[in-house]
C-alpha cells in the first residue's frame, strides 16, 4: 500500500465523504504517487466538491495518466525503430 493513501483518505474524510467512498478512492482506485498527488492537489484547491466532482476528477487523472503511458510507449517504439534504421537488424 502506498503511504500517501492514508493522506488521501484523510483529505477525503475532511470533506465529509462517506467512509466507504473514501476507502474506495484512497485504497483501491488511486494507488500511485502520481494519481494520489494529483487528487490531493484537487482536494486542496476545491473547498466543497460533490462526490460526482471527485469521481470526474479521478477519471480525468486516469485519462491523463494513460495518455502519458501511451506517449512513453510510443517514444520507446520510435527509439527502437530509429535504432533499427541506423544500425540495421
LOPA-542445 format. One record per residue: y, x, z of N, C-alpha, C in turn. Coordinates in steps of 0.1 Angstrom, whole numbers, plus 5000, padded with zeros to 4 digits. Example, Ala and Ser with C-alpha at 12.3 -4.5 7.8 and 13.67 -1.06 7.14 Angstrom:
(site (4943, 5132, 5078), (4955, 5123, 5078), (4967, 5132, 5078)),
(site (4978, 5128, 5071), (4989, 5137, 5071), (5000, 5129, 5079)),
END
This chain:
(site (4988, 5008, 5000), (5000, 5000, 5000), (5012, 5009, 5000)),
(site (5022, 5005, 4993), (5035, 5012, 4992), (5043, 5010, 5004)),
(site (5048, 5021, 5010), (5056, 5019, 5023), (5068, 5011, 5021)),
(site (5074, 5011, 5009), (5086, 5003, 5006), (5083, 4988, 5006)),
(site (5070, 4984, 5006), (5066, 4970, 5006), (5071, 4963, 5018)),
(site (5070, 4970, 5029), (5075, 4964, 5042), (5090, 4961, 5041)),
(site (5097, 4970, 5036), (5112, 4968, 5034), (5115, 4956, 5025)),
(site (5107, 4955, 5015), (5109, 4943, 5006), (5106, 4930, 5013)),
(site (5095, 4931, 5020), (5090, 4919, 5028), (5102, 4915, 5038)),
(site (5107, 4924, 5045), (5118, 4921, 5054), (5130, 4916, 5048)),
(site (5134, 4922, 5036), (5146, 4917, 5029), (5144, 4902, 5024)),
(site (5132, 4899, 5020), (5129, 4885, 5016), (5129, 4876, 5028)),
(site (5123, 4880, 5039), (5123, 4872, 5051), (5138, 4869, 5056)),
(site (5146, 4879, 5055), (5160, 4878, 5059), (5167, 4867, 5051)),
(site (5162, 4865, 5039), (5168, 4854, 5030), (5162, 4841, 5033)),
(site (5154, 4840, 5044), (5147, 4828, 5048), (5137, 4822, 5038)),
(site (5131, 4830, 5031), (5120, 4825, 5022), (5107, 4823, 5030)),
(site (5098, 4814, 5026), (5086, 4812, 5033), (5077, 4825, 5034)),
(site (5070, 4826, 5044), (5062, 4838, 5047), (5052, 4841, 5036)),
(site (5045, 4831, 5031), (5036, 4833, 5020), (5042, 4838, 5007)),
(site (5054, 4833, 5004), (5062, 4837, 4993), (5065, 4852, 4994)),
(site (5070, 4856, 5006), (5074, 4869, 5009), (5063, 4879, 5007)),
(site (5051, 4875, 5013), (5039, 4884, 5012), (5035, 4885, 4997)),
(site (5035, 4874, 4990), (5031, 4875, 4976), (5039, 4884, 4968)),
(site (5052, 4883, 4970), (5061, 4892, 4962), (5060, 4906, 4967)),
(site (5061, 4909, 4980), (5061, 4922, 4985), (5048, 4930, 4985)),
(site (5037, 4923, 4987), (5024, 4930, 4988), (5015, 4928, 4976)),
(site (5017, 4918, 4968), (5008, 4916, 4957), (5014, 4917, 4943)),
(site (5026, 4914, 4942), (5032, 4914, 4928), (5040, 4927, 4926)),
(site (5049, 4930, 4935), (5058, 4942, 4933), (5053, 4954, 4941)),
(site (5045, 4962, 4935), (5038, 4972, 4942), (5042, 4987, 4939)),
(site (5051, 4989, 4930), (5055, 5002, 4926), (5069, 5005, 4932)),
(site (5073, 5017, 4933), (5086, 5021, 4938), (5097, 5015, 4928)),
(site (5094, 5016, 4915), (5104, 5011, 4905), (5106, 4996, 4907)),
(site (5096, 4988, 4908), (5098, 4973, 4909), (5104, 4969, 4923)),
(site (5099, 4976, 4933), (5104, 4973, 4947), (5119, 4977, 4948)),
(site (5123, 4988, 4943), (5137, 4993, 4943), (5146, 4983, 4935)),
(site (5141, 4979, 4924), (5149, 4970, 4916), (5151, 4957, 4923)),
(site (5140, 4952, 4929), (5141, 4939, 4936), (5150, 4940, 4949)),
(site (5149, 4951, 4956), (5157, 4953, 4967), (5172, 4953, 4963)),
(site (5175, 4960, 4952), (5189, 4960, 4947), (5194, 4946, 4944)),
(site (5185, 4938, 4938), (5189, 4924, 4935), (5192, 4917, 4948)),
(site (5182, 4918, 4958), (5184, 4910, 4970), (5196, 4915, 4978)),
(site (5200, 4927, 4978), (5212, 4932, 4985), (5224, 4928, 4978)),
(site (5224, 4925, 4965), (5236, 4921, 4957), (5238, 4906, 4958)),
(site (5228, 4898, 4959), (5229, 4883, 4958), (5227, 4878, 4972)),
(site (5237, 4870, 4976), (5237, 4865, 4990), (5227, 4854, 4993)),
(site (5226, 4844, 4985), (5217, 4833, 4987), (5209, 4829, 4975)),
(site (5200, 4837, 4971), (5192, 4834, 4958), (5182, 4823, 4962)),
(site (5179, 4814, 4952), (5169, 4804, 4953), (5155, 4811, 4950)),
(site (5144, 4805, 4954), (5131, 4811, 4950), (5130, 4813, 4935)),
(site (5135, 4803, 4928), (5134, 4804, 4913), (5142, 4816, 4908)),
(site (5153, 4819, 4914), (5161, 4831, 4910), (5153, 4844, 4913)),
(site (5146, 4844, 4924), (5139, 4856, 4928), (5127, 4858, 4918)),
(site (5120, 4847, 4915), (5109, 4848, 4905), (5114, 4852, 4892)),
(site (5125, 4846, 4887), (5131, 4850, 4874), (5135, 4865, 4874)),
(site (5140, 4870, 4885), (5144, 4884, 4886), (5131, 4893, 4886)),
(site (5121, 4889, 4893), (5108, 4896, 4893), (5103, 4897, 4878)),
(site (5103, 4886, 4871), (5098, 4886, 4857), (5106, 4895, 4848)),
(site (5119, 4895, 4851), (5128, 4904, 4843), (5125, 4918, 4846)),
(site (5122, 4921, 4858), (5119, 4935, 4863), (5106, 4939, 4856)),
(site (5096, 4931, 4856), (5083, 4934, 4850), (5085, 4936, 4835)),
(site (5093, 4928, 4828), (5096, 4929, 4814), (5102, 4943, 4811)),
(site (5112, 4947, 4819), (5119, 4960, 4818), (5109, 4971, 4819)),
(site (5100, 4970, 4830), (5090, 4980, 4833), (5081, 4981, 4821)),
(site (5076, 4970, 4815), (5067, 4970, 4804), (5073, 4977, 4792)),
(site (5086, 4974, 4790), (5093, 4980, 4778), (5094, 4995, 4780)),
(site (5097, 5000, 4792), (5097, 5014, 4795), (5084, 5021, 4792)),
(site (5073, 5014, 4797), (5060, 5020, 4795), (5057, 5020, 4780)),
(site (5060, 5010, 4773), (5057, 5010, 4758), (5065, 5020, 4751)),
(site (5077, 5022, 4755), (5086, 5033, 4749), (5079, 5047, 4751)),
(site (5075, 5049, 4764), (5069, 5062, 4767), (5056, 5064, 4759)),
(site (5048, 5053, 4757), (5036, 5054, 4749), (5039, 5057, 4735)),
(site (5049, 5051, 4729), (5053, 5053, 4715), (5058, 5067, 4713)),
(site (5066, 5072, 4723), (5071, 5086, 4722), (5060, 5096, 4722)),
(site (5050, 5093, 4731), (5038, 5102, 4731), (5031, 5102, 4718)),
(site (5028, 5090, 4713), (5021, 5089, 4700), (5029, 5096, 4689)),
(site (5042, 5094, 4689), (5050, 5101, 4679), (5049, 5116, 4680)),
(site (5049, 5121, 4692), (5048, 5135, 4695), (5034, 5141, 4690)),
(site (5024, 5133, 4692), (5011, 5137, 4686), (5011, 5138, 4671)),
(site (5017, 5127, 4665), (5017, 5127, 4651), (5025, 5139, 4645)),
(site (5037, 5141, 4652), (5045, 5153, 4648), (5037, 5166, 4649)),
(site (5030, 5167, 4659), (5021, 5179, 4661), (5011, 5181, 4650)),
(site (5005, 5170, 4646), (4995, 5170, 4635), (5002, 5174, 4622)),
(site (5014, 5168, 4620), (5021, 5172, 4607), (5025, 5187, 4607)),
(site (5029, 5192, 4619), (5034, 5206, 4620), (5022, 5216, 4620)),
(site (5011, 5213, 4626), (5000, 5222, 4628), (4988, 5219, 4619)),
(site (4988, 5207, 4615), (4976, 5202, 4608), (4965, 5198, 4617)),
(site (4954, 5193, 4612), (4943, 5189, 4621), (4935, 5201, 4625)),
END
